[in-house]
Amino acid sequence: MELPRPVRQYDVFLSFRGEDTRKGIVSHLHGAFRRKGIEKIFKDDKTLEIGDSISEEIKEAIHNSKFAVVVISKNYVSSTWCLEELRMIMELHNENLLTAVPVFYNVVPSDVRHQKGTFSLERYGCSRIMLLFSSKKRTMAAKVQKWREALTAVADASGKDLSKCEDEATMVADIVGKISDQLFSMEPLDLSHIVGMNVHMEQLSPLLSVESEKEVRVIGIWGMGGIGKTTIAKYLYEEYSRQFDSSCFIENVRILAQNGLPYLQEKLISILQGQKQETSFWCVEKGYNSVKSNLKGKVFVVLDDVDNLDQLQAVAKTIDWFGAGSRIIITTRDFGLLYSFGVRLLYHVSFLDSNDAIQVFKQAAFERGQAPSEVYEQFSIRASRLAQGLPSALDAFGTYLRRITWIEGWEDALRILETIPHQSIIDIVDTSYKGLDDKEKSAFLHVACLFNRDSLQRVNDLLVDGALRTNALEAKSLIEISPVDGCITMHLLIEQAARNIVLRESGFLPWRQRILWETDPIISVLQNNTGTTTTEGVSLNMCKMLHTSSIKGNVLKDINSLTFFKAFTDLNDIESKLKFIPGTDMLPSKLRLLHWDAYPMTSLPPGYSPHCLVEIILRHSKLERLWDGTLELGQLRILDVTGSKNLTKTPDLSRATRLKELIMKGCTGLEQPPESIGGLSCLRKLDLSHCNGLRNLVIYISEKSVLPESGLRRRRQVIMKLPGAVKKLTSLSNLSIEGKIQIKWWHLRGNAEHLSLISEQHVPEESMVMPKERFPFVSSFYDFKSLSIKRFSYIEDGASFECISFSGFPCLAELKLINLNIQKIPEDICRLRSLEKLDLGGNDFTNLPSSMKNLSKLKYISLANCSTLEALPELTEVQTLKLSNCSNLTSLVELSQDVGSYSLQELELDNCKNVQSFSNQLSYFTKLTYLNLSGNDFEAIPASIRELPSLVTLSLNNCKKLKSVEELPQSLKHLYAHGCCSLVTVSPNHSIKHLDLSHCFSLQQDEQLTSRFLNGDNVLRFLCLPGTKMPRYFDNQSHGTRTKISQPQTRLTPMFVGFAACIMVSCERSFYLQFPAFSYDWKRDDDNDVIRINLKPNLYLSWEIEEGGSDTRHHMVIINVPCSINADKMEELRLESHLQLREEQFQFPPGEISACGTRIVAEE
């Protein structure tokens, strides 16, 4: 990184005759400069000046100073040392390389100018005879002449004459003030390398309010370590400190305080006085008066990196110590410390956004802050994502990578940084960790290894005294709580360093780790039964297990400190890769979390007492029952058995008095809801969706009004009545249920098959009281944030759902009313001022209320399958509009609107048979990035498409009559034309990255399209088109799924930046392959010298062509893979290709890879 380098080492050089002035004016000048914050002063404190030549140290100091204050006293010229200094100073002054400021101290300037009196140089004179015969005398004469010129010049320079000043103190203040002003004006702090400082200053300037001179202000700057608090404080000091009588910047208070609080007091006093504090304090109380007396003026004080309240009280016990107009800035990682000290003017330093983060990284990593190529640009993005906006990490990563000069080295280094924390991050986190108490340390490590990005409420329930611990971690900037969803967020690098702490504490021995999270060590510990009493948590990602492992049940029981056990997977309906050996299934008694996806047993261990369990999560398990009888479940908050298809009976939950969430989604064998459900007064979330056995269950949904104690507004509550329920459920705030649902609300009435709702969360009860001035039309209301009512399929003559009014739903942000045959949408839909997402698909209305134009927050609308819809209202703010299968639609826009006035970015018009009649209206949507015109009958694409300057993705799938695709916008990156069986030509567009022409068997451009991969066109990354023979341009061709990657002898090059892979795919004729976005990926495995490409197409059965026989369809997939490898490491490199299909859909795979080939792309 090209940091700004100071042109001079010193701000001020003091030239003086020691015996005249050292203990007087010179010491006063030196102290005054330091009080002004000018620390870089050269003051030669040697008492003896021996020899004719000044030292090399002084010569260098003069050359590296911005100002030279020359104190000319009566004995000044008696020292040849002083005269030599003066000669050098005036020579540099005349060349504008230094500014000389003479101070005539009790002398007459004209005597200096004319070398009279004590300033006579005759003492250094020589006779003519001696000059003729002595070269030494001739040299001395030349020196004397230069001294004369220097004395004359300094007398003519602008300076200060003590005889013309009020007193010495005034003169000193004047000199120091003017030089200080010039220093700051001539060289302001260079912020060219500090990204985002302007944003910080905009927020901090009002807090400082330096123009307010009567009040004392204390400003706290807090945030995690390495986020830039000190840098911000230094800028503030440079920017404002000169406006104060005195100033002080104490850096690293936390470290200085290790020498004792009296030392901190002495440091403060010495900086404010501009000289070393001669008196030391034997206790902190002894220093109070001295500190207080030095703060009574208008001061600017910065206390950087404070970590203890005692440190603040030692140097700033009360605000009364400071003079009017003073400003005190405190930087810390601990918000609680600031609050305890009474600081209320607070600034929380946030992470850099992605653009600023990349800029900071580039400044550190590259000369002039510019990536030398696209490869390094991608590396920069990757590094900045890892740093997640933390400035110190960006700088450390950039500095670390800057010294690596080859591409492959960057790849290796980034891979290391992604897995092992950088030492600078370890140091930052270690500092914070040491400041925690033992219980806070435990909570910190548990969050880092087990619960990062989980909800705050959940973590508070799982940890003992969780709320207390998470509050402490948040205050100390180790976690953040999202205001959007209430989840804990720990910075990735803090998480990385925290896990490193666990490893170091255990001596890097898995069986001694407090928490285990890596797959292989966990399996080793469980299979070898080496877990110890130190093991508190296990988090096993079963997706990373290569083989099924069986463990003895007593293994977990023997780890008697085990509190949290997670064995999870990202996939559904798989066999568990972690199994108990039958008959020995036992769990530890202290367990608070049991999360075991695909749990392999049919019940919990017999005799097991889950009295400590807070969460039981056994998704997609083999459970037939959970337990028999009634158990003590006083701590249980969550029971989740999603997808447990063999579960036919729910357990007795009558003792689960604190149960908040009951999730049984997809339990298809369940015949009845839990009998004890009505007695769960704390139940907030109930999910019985996709429980096919409950489909015949009749569910009554009604309402009641609740009058808050304030008596201002009534709030409506949902009442759900189930057969056999002991009580009606009145506390639900999150419900998802299916069956024969009869909804009888005042606003909405009718039958449905699915109901889900979510009430406002993270909002206290009192805020649910709607102010009358905001919602004058609401007499009582629901606090729903999301509401979904639907039937599973649209029936043309189905019973119409009554949609009377939306006035009772003022909080709705998401509304779905699907397949309900609604014939009219109420006009008062415009009252849903918070609505962001609306889905009215599968209904029977012909138009929508014009008042919808007033829904300024509405960004997403789906009207799919509204076959009677004819026109739309004015929707200028909507960004996503889905109109699939709106076969009667005749207009998209109000023609009175101007082109470009719409915010629409995504538009779906697939199977809209009238699309040609209003295709000219597409040009109104100049911000459009995605357009779906699939399944329409045009022969050529609408001409208005070329007028869409922002279009990135165009979908034309299954346009059976489409013959040509011409004149595409240059912004287009993705073109999907799957199944266009009449398509002959596609316009060459050199901006396209992904081109899917699968099942376009009339295409006549194979050669032209494939050649784009081989002629230096690196934009096109993916191409699929029909083909039975691999192009000859691919050097390495093999049958099957594997081939080598090598360069032909005719095109040797030391480095290549990627390769093109050609993969031949065949499938049965009755099946269609389709390659949408994200239908492939590639991964490099350096350990095995393999690059793997995974093809993940959509595969569906086409009944139209099934009768044509079982002939095979062949396709050619070409992929550009950007990667850098040296030629000498290429010998063993291989390509492996895989075709991934959803196995549950097909008994036998209908497609396969028949051949593959590669061709390298050399560095230009």
VENCORUR-V226334 format. One record per residue. OMEGA is omega as a letter, one per 30 degrees, with the letter a starting at -180 (NA if undefined). D_CENTER is the distance of its C-alpha to the mean C-alpha in Angstrom with 2 decimals. Layout:
omega: <OMEGA OMEGA>
d_center: <D_CENTER D_CENTER>
This chain:
omega: <l l l a l l a l a l a l l l a l a a l a a a a a a l l l a l a l a l l l l a a a l l a a l a a l a l a a l a l l a l a l l a a l l l l l a l a l a a a a l l l l l a l l a l a a a l l l a l l l a l l l a l a a a l l a a l l a a l l l a a l l a l l a a l a a a l a a a l l l l l l l l l a l l l l a a l l a a l l a l a a l a a a l a l a a l l a a a a a l a l l l a l a a a a l a a a a a a a l a l l l a l a a a l l l l a l l a a a l a l a l l a a a l l a l a a l l a l l l l l a a a a l a a l a a l l a l l a a a a l l a l l l l l l l l a a l a a a l a l a a l a a l a l l a a a l l a a l a a l l a l a l l a l l l a a l l l a l a a a l a a l a l a l a l l l l l a l a l a l l a l a l l l l a l l a a l l l a a l a l l l l a l a a a l a l a l a a a l l l l l a l a a a l l a l l l a a l l l a l a l l a a a l a l a a l l l a a l l l a a a a a l a a l l a l a l l l a a a l l a a l l l l l a l l a a a a l l l a l a a a l l a a l a a a l a a l l a l a a l l l l l a l a a l a l l l a a a l l a a l l l l l a a l a a a l a a l a l a l l l a a l l a l a a a a l a l a l l a a a l l a l a l a l a a l l l a l a a l l a a l a l a a a l l l a l l a l l l l l l l a l l a l a a l l a a a a l l l l a l a l a a a l l a l l a a a a l a l l l a a a l a l a l l l l l l a a l a a a a l a l a l a l l a a a a a l a l a a l l a l a a a l a a a l l a l a a a l a a a a a a a a a a a a l l l a l l a l a a l l l a l l l a l l l l l a l l a a l l a l l l l a l l l l a a l a a a a l l a l a l a l a l a a l l a a a l a l l l l l l l l l l l l a a a l l l a l a a l a a a a l l a l l a l a l l l a l a l a l a a a a a l a l a a l a a a a a a l a a l l a l a l l a a l a l a l l l l a a a l a a l l a l l a l l l l a l a l l a l a a a a a l l l a l l a l a a a a l l a a a a a l a a a a l l a l a a a l a l a l a l l l a a l a l a a l l a a l a a a a a l a l a l a l a a l a l a l l l a l l a a l l a a a a a a a l a a a a a l a a a l l a a a a a l a l l l a l a l a l l a l l l a l a a a l a l a a l a l a a l l a l l a l a a a a a a a a a l l a a l l a l a a a l l l a l l a l l a a a a a a a l l a a l l l a a l a a a a l a a l a l l l l l a l a l l a a a l l l l a l l l l l l l a a l a a a l a l a l l l a a l a a a l a a a a a a l a l a l a l l l l a l a l l a l l a a l a a a a a l l l a l a l l a a a a l l a a a l l a a l a a l a l a l a NA>
d_center: <22.93 25.71 25.58 28.27 31.38 33.97 37.23 39.25 39.03 40.84 40.85 44.47 47.48 50.31 53.76 56.63 59.93 59.08 62.40 62.40 58.91 56.58 57.00 57.26 55.54 53.33 51.81 51.38 49.58 47.33 46.39 45.81 43.47 41.34 41.26 39.86 37.01 38.70 38.51 39.38 43.16 45.81 48.84 51.42 52.77 55.49 58.88 60.96 60.82 62.87 63.95 64.03 60.59 57.33 54.82 52.17 49.55 50.84 51.13 47.51 46.46 48.43 46.96 43.42 43.87 43.18 45.99 49.26 51.04 54.67 56.68 60.28 62.75 66.50 66.31 63.40 65.58 67.32 64.33 64.00 60.49 59.66 61.44 59.47 56.21 57.45 58.50 55.07 53.33 55.57 55.29 51.48 51.91 54.20 51.67 48.91 46.95 47.31 48.50 51.55 52.23 55.76 56.83 60.60 61.21 64.80 66.05 67.40 65.24 68.45 69.62 66.42 66.87 70.50 70.27 72.93 73.76 71.35 69.31 72.23 71.47 75.13 74.55 72.86 75.74 77.87 81.44 82.18 84.11 81.19 78.85 81.17 81.24 77.88 74.61 72.84 74.42 73.49 69.82 70.09 71.64 68.74 66.31 68.36 68.30 64.49 64.40 66.68 64.40 61.38 63.25 64.38 60.89 59.24 61.95 61.13 57.34 55.68 55.56 56.84 60.42 60.73 64.15 62.66 59.85 60.19 59.41 57.46 54.45 54.15 54.42 51.72 49.31 50.10 49.55 46.27 44.99 45.80 44.37 41.17 40.80 41.51 39.06 36.17 37.35 38.21 34.97 32.10 28.85 27.39 23.84 23.65 21.21 19.10 16.50 15.66 18.61 20.30 17.65 18.12 21.85 22.03 20.78 22.85 26.08 27.20 26.61 28.74 31.38 33.52 36.26 37.05 39.50 41.04 38.18 36.23 32.46 30.08 26.38 23.74 20.47 18.20 14.83 13.81 15.70 14.84 12.80 15.86 18.20 21.24 20.67 20.53 23.60 25.45 25.01 26.34 29.18 30.12 29.97 31.97 33.92 36.95 37.63 38.61 41.78 39.97 36.48 34.84 31.52 31.31 28.47 27.50 29.48 28.36 30.10 33.07 33.78 34.56 37.81 38.65 38.09 41.35 39.96 37.02 39.62 41.65 38.68 38.01 41.71 42.20 39.41 40.71 44.28 43.49 45.42 45.37 46.08 49.47 49.67 47.54 46.88 47.83 45.72 42.94 45.33 47.61 45.01 44.23 47.04 46.32 42.64 43.62 46.25 43.84 41.32 43.88 43.39 40.55 37.91 34.29 32.79 29.37 28.80 25.79 24.06 26.26 25.93 29.20 31.09 34.28 32.95 32.56 35.93 37.62 36.88 36.33 37.98 38.39 37.56 41.35 41.40 39.85 41.85 41.31 38.47 36.59 32.82 31.07 27.41 25.91 22.62 21.54 18.93 21.12 21.17 24.24 26.14 25.80 26.86 29.79 30.92 31.06 28.32 27.31 25.91 22.30 19.24 15.84 13.72 10.14 7.33 8.20 7.46 7.69 11.45 11.88 9.88 12.24 15.08 14.73 14.72 17.70 19.56 19.56 20.27 22.81 25.92 25.61 21.87 22.57 21.92 25.47 25.00 22.91 22.45 20.87 18.72 17.29 17.01 15.03 12.45 12.43 12.23 9.41 7.25 8.74 8.18 4.38 6.08 8.82 12.03 14.44 12.79 12.65 16.23 17.36 16.23 17.84 20.94 21.27 21.14 23.28 26.38 26.10 28.11 28.24 25.90 26.53 25.76 22.23 21.78 23.16 21.21 17.79 19.04 19.97 16.69 15.00 17.61 18.89 17.12 18.08 20.77 19.09 16.29 19.19 21.06 18.39 17.96 21.73 22.47 20.61 22.12 25.57 25.30 25.04 28.18 29.02 27.91 24.56 24.13 25.05 22.60 19.74 20.67 21.23 17.81 16.26 18.75 19.49 17.59 13.83 12.44 16.08 17.58 18.60 22.16 22.41 21.35 23.70 26.46 26.03 25.97 29.18 28.76 25.17 24.63 25.95 23.73 20.39 21.38 22.03 18.74 16.89 19.37 18.82 15.06 14.55 12.93 11.71 13.43 12.09 14.81 14.71 15.63 16.30 14.23 13.31 9.83 10.27 7.92 8.79 11.00 12.67 13.44 14.83 16.91 18.08 19.43 21.08 22.82 24.26 25.57 27.11 28.71 30.35 31.58 29.65 32.16 30.74 33.58 32.82 29.10 28.19 25.63 25.76 23.00 24.16 26.58 29.49 29.85 29.81 32.52 34.49 34.49 35.48 38.11 39.65 39.51 38.14 35.81 36.62 36.56 33.38 31.34 29.53 26.94 26.71 23.92 25.39 23.77 27.05 25.69 25.79 29.40 31.91 34.88 35.94 36.59 39.14 39.12 41.79 41.07 42.10 39.31 36.82 39.50 40.30 36.76 37.81 34.73 32.46 30.53 27.69 28.36 26.03 27.27 25.10 24.85 22.95 26.32 28.98 32.69 32.90 35.19 33.78 33.44 34.13 37.62 40.02 43.46 45.74 47.49 45.30 42.32 41.38 38.24 37.70 38.72 35.79 33.22 30.84 28.63 30.29 27.96 29.85 29.24 32.48 34.40 37.64 40.21 42.10 41.59 40.18 42.43 45.79 46.34 42.68 41.91 38.35 38.88 35.67 33.42 30.68 29.30 31.19 29.17 31.48 30.26 32.48 34.95 38.66 39.53 42.80 42.71 40.54 43.34 46.81 48.09 46.40 43.89 42.43 38.81 38.26 34.66 33.52 30.72 29.61 31.83 30.31 32.68 31.16 33.10 35.85 38.58 41.44 40.92 43.93 44.12 41.78 42.49 43.91 41.06 43.37 42.31 38.58 38.79 35.11 33.84 31.03 30.06 32.51 31.13 33.80 32.42 34.33 37.03 39.67 42.52 42.13 45.21 44.82 42.04 42.16 45.40 43.97 41.06 42.89 42.99 39.24 38.82 35.15 34.13 31.28 30.12 32.65 31.96 35.16 34.12 35.49 38.22 41.02 43.67 42.93 43.33 46.81 45.65 46.52 43.90 44.74 42.03 43.32 42.27 43.26 42.51 41.33 42.45 40.13 41.93 41.24 43.29 41.44 40.17 40.66 37.83 38.67 37.95 38.11 41.01 41.08 44.38 44.78 48.15 48.85 46.17 47.66 45.91 44.01 40.21 39.25 35.96 33.79 30.52 29.12 31.79 32.09 35.65 38.07 41.83 44.51 42.73 44.83 42.85 44.99 42.95 44.51 42.03 41.59 44.32 45.00 44.50 41.35 40.20 36.59 35.07 31.57 30.22 27.42 28.15 25.86 23.75 22.49 25.24 28.32 31.68 33.02 30.40 31.72 34.85 34.71 36.13 39.27 38.55 35.39 36.94 40.71 41.42 40.04 42.61 40.46 37.18 34.80 31.32 29.86 26.31 27.02 30.47 31.62 35.33 36.62 39.38 38.67 40.68 42.26 46.03 47.80 50.27 48.16 48.60 46.73 44.18 44.96 42.18 43.89 41.30 37.60 38.41 37.60 33.93 32.34 28.92 28.39 25.13 26.12 29.74 31.29 35.08 35.89 39.33 41.16 43.73 42.91 45.36 44.06 40.82 41.64 41.46 39.57 36.39 35.48 35.13 31.90 29.94 26.64 27.02 24.14 25.30 28.99 30.77 34.57 35.39 38.88 40.82 44.09 43.59 44.65 42.48 39.82 40.37 40.04 38.46 35.16 34.47 33.67 30.64 28.11 25.03 26.29 24.14 25.26 28.91 30.59 34.38 34.99 38.56 39.94 43.02 44.96 42.36 43.95 41.81 38.60 38.19 36.36 32.62 31.10 27.65 27.08 24.49 25.45 29.15 30.71 34.50 35.44 39.15 40.01 43.35 45.06 42.42 44.12 41.73 38.05 38.14 40.31 42.23 42.32 38.65 37.80 36.16 32.46 32.32 30.44 26.67 27.14 24.72 25.80 29.48 31.35 35.12 36.14 39.72 40.49 44.05 44.56 41.60 44.02 45.60 42.50 40.63 41.39 39.09 36.02 36.12 35.15 31.57 30.41 26.67 27.19 24.92 26.25 29.95 31.79 35.58 36.44 39.81 41.64 45.07 44.84 46.22 44.01 40.61 40.82 41.27 38.82 35.90 36.39 35.67 32.05 30.19 26.65 27.63 25.48 26.87 30.51 31.96 35.75 36.29 39.84 41.35 44.71 46.63 44.14 45.93 43.82 40.38 40.89 39.27 35.61 33.13 31.61 28.06 28.59 26.51 27.49 31.06 32.28 36.05 36.81 40.32 41.73 45.09 46.86 44.30 46.06 43.98 40.40 39.85 38.28 34.94 33.20 29.73 29.56 27.27 28.21 31.82 33.28 37.07 37.94 41.33 42.36 45.68 47.40 45.02 46.93 44.23 43.29 44.33 42.67 39.27 39.18 40.26 37.01 35.30 37.96 38.37 35.19 33.25 29.82 28.25 29.75 27.85 29.56 33.11 35.22 38.85 42.13 43.93 46.21 46.37 43.75 44.03 46.01 43.36 41.45 42.87 42.12 43.22 43.77 44.72 42.33 38.64 38.56 39.45 38.96 36.92 39.17 40.49 44.11 46.48 47.08 43.50 42.50 39.44 37.67 34.14 32.80 29.44 29.65 32.22 33.32 34.10 36.73 36.94 39.97 39.42 42.32 42.59 45.47 46.73 46.13 42.37 39.87 36.87 34.00 30.89 28.17 24.56 22.90 26.41 26.10 23.94 24.86 24.13 25.67 27.43 28.61 30.48 32.79 32.76 31.73 29.51 29.23 28.94 28.61 30.05 29.09 31.24 32.27 35.88 38.24 41.99 44.01 47.19 48.65 49.33 49.94 53.71 53.61 53.63 51.20 50.91 47.76 45.31 43.74 40.53 39.02 35.28 34.13 30.64 29.40 27.43 25.80 25.99 27.69 30.56 33.53 36.90 38.31 35.75 36.45 39.68 38.31 35.35 35.67 34.15 33.97 33.52 33.12 33.72 31.81 33.47 33.16 35.98 36.75 37.89 40.57 43.17 43.60 41.04 42.23 40.56 40.26 39.47 42.77 41.93 39.28 39.34 37.28 37.60 35.69 34.08 35.02 33.24 34.82>
